[in-house]
Amino acid sequence: MRFVITGEWSRNRLLQTIVVLYSVYVSGLWLTNALLYFEKMGLTPSSVVSYYLGNEEAFLSPRSYQGMLEVAHFHLFAMGMLLLVLTHLMLFVPLKNTTKAWLIVLPFVSALLDEGGGWLVRFGHPGFAWVKIAGFLLLQGSLAALVGLSLWSVFAGSQRNYASGER
């Protein structure tokens, strides 16, 4: 936070290097997240329903409660940490505070929709497949936006410090 308030962010090459390398790392996570999703299902409700409820024709078993619980346990922690760090970087980006607020809230909400959508399909109703699809697309889009804006703030070279107030 000190780097934002003092304006040191725009002069600290090591901090900028960390942000760039972290963004590259998260870009790899973004890519593998998409590849894993599309390996299991697509953007159609029927593919989501088949994945979670099973499909005899494709020899897919329904997802088990224990299996989903183990995945959720890891995802909730890991995604929470990822979003904590990535949304924290929005403090460095010279945007209006209301825009920053959206960029902070949307990824957390979309991650919850993405994770919760599968549970709703499996133990609620197949109609919730749209929640899973929307959550995935919103999460991927918001992660891409956060990474892109973080990189833009490093390379734009015109950072304004946090103390200057809302833009």
C-alpha positions, 0 to 999 in steps of 0.5 A: 500500500505504501507504494501506491500512496507515495507514488513509488509504484511508478519508479520501483522496477522490482515491484513492476517486475513482480507484477509482470511475472505474476501476470504471466503466471496467472495467464498460464493459469487462465489458459489451463483453466479454460483448457480443463473446462473445455476438456470436461464440458462446453458452453452448452447446458447439455454438456454441463449437465452430462458432466455433473449428472453423468451420461450413460452413452458417454460412459460418464458417472455422475460427480460424487459428493466427496469428489466435488467437496474435495475440488471445492475445498481446494478451489475455494482456498486457491481461488480466494488467494489468487483473487486477493492478490490480483484484485489488490493490484487494482489499487495501482491502476489509475481508474475511478474508484467505482470502476475499481470496485466493479473490478474487485467484486465481479471476479469474486462473484463470478468465481462463486458462480463458477464453483457453485454452478456445478453444485446447483446442477448436481444437487439442485436442477439441471437448469442451473447449467447456465449458472455454471456457464455464466460463472465460467465466462465471467471468471475468465473475462474478469481474470483476463481484464485484471491481468490486462489492466495490471500489465497496462498499469506497469507499461503505461508509465503514467501511474497516478498515486492513490492519494490524489483521490477518486478520478 
